[in-house]
């Protein structure tokens, strides 16, 4: 039997202000080519070690 889904928290006051400020600051940050390459390498390693995940994502 499935468990009920918890309510989604709502940010208010200072928490909401901080969240939107950090969101705005991070919008203009760029990821380096090395970080992208490392992420792709990790993804490919995971997919190669888990054939079931490859099938689920249609990467066969």
KAMODA-V171546 format. One record per residue. N is the residue number from 0. RES is the residue in one small letter. PHI is phi in degrees with one decimal (* if undefined). OMEGA is omega in whole degrees, 0 to 359 (* if undefined). Layout:
n=N res=RES phi=PHI omega=OMEGA
n=N res=RES phi=PHI omega=OMEGA
This chain:
n=0 res=x phi=* omega=182
n=1 res=x phi=-76.2 omega=176
n=2 res=x phi=-85.9 omega=178
n=3 res=x phi=-66.4 omega=179
n=4 res=x phi=-80.3 omega=181
n=5 res=x phi=-71.4 omega=179
n=6 res=x phi=-65.6 omega=178
n=7 res=x phi=-74.7 omega=180
n=8 res=x phi=-67.5 omega=180
n=9 res=x phi=-115.8 omega=178
n=10 res=x phi=-84.3 omega=180
n=11 res=x phi=-137.5 omega=173
n=12 res=x phi=61.0 omega=183
n=13 res=x phi=-63.1 omega=179
n=14 res=x phi=-62.0 omega=179
n=15 res=x phi=-65.9 omega=179
n=16 res=x phi=-61.3 omega=180
n=17 res=x phi=-63.5 omega=180
n=18 res=x phi=-59.4 omega=182
n=19 res=x phi=-68.7 omega=177
n=20 res=x phi=-65.4 omega=179
n=21 res=x phi=-66.3 omega=178
n=22 res=x phi=-61.1 omega=180
n=23 res=x phi=-65.3 omega=179
n=24 res=x phi=-64.2 omega=184
n=25 res=x phi=-79.9 omega=181
n=26 res=x phi=-60.2 omega=184
n=27 res=x phi=-95.6 omega=179
n=28 res=x phi=-76.3 omega=180
n=29 res=x phi=-112.1 omega=179
n=30 res=x phi=-97.4 omega=181
n=31 res=x phi=-71.3 omega=178
n=32 res=x phi=-61.0 omega=180
n=33 res=x phi=-65.0 omega=180
n=34 res=x phi=-67.6 omega=177
n=35 res=x phi=-65.4 omega=180
n=36 res=x phi=-61.7 omega=179
n=37 res=x phi=-64.9 omega=178
n=38 res=x phi=-63.7 omega=179
n=39 res=x phi=-65.1 omega=179
n=40 res=x phi=-62.0 omega=179
n=41 res=x phi=-62.8 omega=179
n=42 res=x phi=-58.7 omega=181
n=43 res=x phi=-63.6 omega=178
n=44 res=x phi=-62.7 omega=179
n=45 res=x phi=-62.3 omega=181
n=46 res=x phi=-63.1 omega=181
n=47 res=x phi=-69.6 omega=180
n=48 res=x phi=-88.4 omega=182
n=49 res=x phi=-130.8 omega=182
n=50 res=x phi=-57.1 omega=179
n=51 res=x phi=-64.6 omega=178
n=52 res=x phi=-65.8 omega=178
n=53 res=x phi=-59.6 omega=180
n=54 res=x phi=-65.1 omega=181
n=55 res=x phi=-63.5 omega=179
n=56 res=x phi=-88.6 omega=180
n=57 res=x phi=70.7 omega=182
n=58 res=x phi=-107.8 omega=184
n=59 res=x phi=-69.7 omega=*
